[in-house]
Amino acid sequence: MKIDIRQGNIDDAESLREFAIRTFKESFEKFNTAENMTLYIDKSLTLDQIREDLKAAGTNFFLAISDNQIVGYTKTNEGPGPKELNKIKTLEIERIYVDRRYHGEGIGKSLFDKCVQLAKLKKIKTVWLGVWEHNPNAVAFYKKCGFKKFGDHIFMLGRDAQTDWLMKKSLT
């Protein structure tokens, strides 16, 4: 299977939104109420929000494409991280999602590598992310990629306050 990774753009908004909703539901709907899932999707994954994010300065989407279909994506944000990182310039990996049918194919790692490549290009020395404390597969993946826990914060999924672990990786 051939996978190409490319920068997302405004023309990808609709297909990216559909993919983002599907993979978010696959990952989390069995652990959360339908109401909270809908509230989150209706706030964070609307077509307008995706378009706004695609155009935002300092935000990048990378899409993993196979046979002209999105099979994975990542969203990054440049800027100061959480207070624990002392306001240094960082790159946040806000999302990495891969179609369930392609888990274990190295797509997540390829997307992660693209994020690290972007950080190095921009001379950013720390990459960080938030991961739900009850997502052992994601935590294991990030640890395998060299991330270490440095704190936690609250992530609102609809009306449900959930704890995300904050993890970072030094690129020096």
NORRA-V7833 format. One record per pair of residues at least 6 apart in sequence whose ideal C-beta (glycine too) atoms are under 6 Angstrom apart, sorted by the first residue. I is the first residue (numbers start at 1). J is the second residue. D is the distance in Angstrom with one decimal. If there is no record, write none. Layout:
I_J_D + I_J_D
This chain:
1_66_5.8 + 3_64_5.3 + 3_66_5.2 + 4_65_4.8 + 5_62_5.5 + 5_64_5.3 + 5_110_5.9 + 5_114_5.4 + 6_63_5.8 + 8_61_3.2 + 8_63_4.9 + 10_54_5.2 + 13_50_5.0 + 13_51_4.8 + 15_70_5.8 + 16_50_5.8 + 17_47_5.4 + 17_50_4.7 + 19_70_4.5 + 20_45_5.3 + 21_41_5.8 + 21_45_5.4 + 23_97_4.0 + 26_100_5.4 + 29_37_5.4 + 32_157_5.9 + 36_157_5.1 + 36_158_2.9 + 36_160_4.9 + 39_158_3.4 + 40_157_5.1 + 40_158_5.2 + 53_59_5.5 + 58_78_3.9 + 58_79_5.9 + 59_77_5.4 + 60_76_4.8 + 61_75_5.3 + 62_74_5.0 + 62_111_5.8 + 62_114_4.8 + 63_70_5.3 + 63_73_5.0 + 64_71_5.1 + 64_72_3.6 + 64_107_4.9 + 64_111_5.9 + 71_99_4.7 + 71_102_5.0 + 72_98_3.9 + 72_107_4.4 + 72_111_5.6 + 73_97_5.9 + 74_96_4.6 + 74_111_4.4 + 74_115_5.9 + 75_94_4.6 + 75_95_4.3 + 76_91_5.5 + 76_93_5.6 + 76_115_5.4 + 77_92_4.5 + 77_94_5.6 + 78_91_5.7 + 80_87_4.5 + 81_90_3.9 + 81_128_5.0 + 82_166_5.9 + 84_150_5.5 + 84_151_4.7 + 89_124_5.7 + 90_126_4.7 + 90_128_5.5 + 91_119_4.3 + 91_124_4.8 + 91_127_5.0 + 92_128_5.7 + 93_115_5.2 + 93_129_4.4 + 96_108_5.7 + 96_111_5.5 + 98_107_4.7 + 98_108_5.0 + 112_145_5.6 + 119_127_5.3 + 119_171_5.9 + 125_171_5.2 + 125_172_5.2 + 126_168_5.7 + 126_170_5.9 + 127_169_4.9 + 128_168_4.2 + 129_167_5.6 + 130_164_3.7 + 130_166_5.6 + 131_138_4.9 + 131_139_5.7 + 131_165_5.4 + 132_164_5.7 + 133_163_4.8 + 133_165_5.4 + 142_167_5.3 + 146_169_4.8 + 147_167_3.9 + 147_169_4.8 + 149_165_5.2 + 149_167_5.3 + 150_166_5.5 + 150_168_5.3 + 151_166_4.3 + 152_163_5.3 + 152_165_5.2 + 152_166_5.8 + 153_164_5.7 + 154_161_5.0 + 155_162_5.0 + 155_164_4.4
